[in-house]
Amino acid sequence: MITVEETPLSGVMVITPQVFQDDRGFFLESFNAECFLKEGLPVDFVQDNHSRSVRGVLRG
């Protein structure tokens, strides 16, 4: 899920992804084509993720 905010600059938007966070760290989809298309934003790639885990956490 993303939030899209218009800015005073024509054609410039602030796109904020939903962040899932807990005591192990966080996860977010920094890009998801389906979310962008739902907001009317054309895209050329499919998905990009970003996560960070605290020391000792194993994700699989």
Sequence and secondary structure as in RCSB ss.txt:
>XXXX:A:sequence
MITVEETPLSGVMVITPQVFQDDRGFFLESFNAECFLKEGLPVDFVQDNHSRSVRGVLRG
>XXXX:A:secstr
 EEEEE SSTT EEEEE EEEETTEEEEEEEEHHHHHHTT   SS EEEEEEE TT    
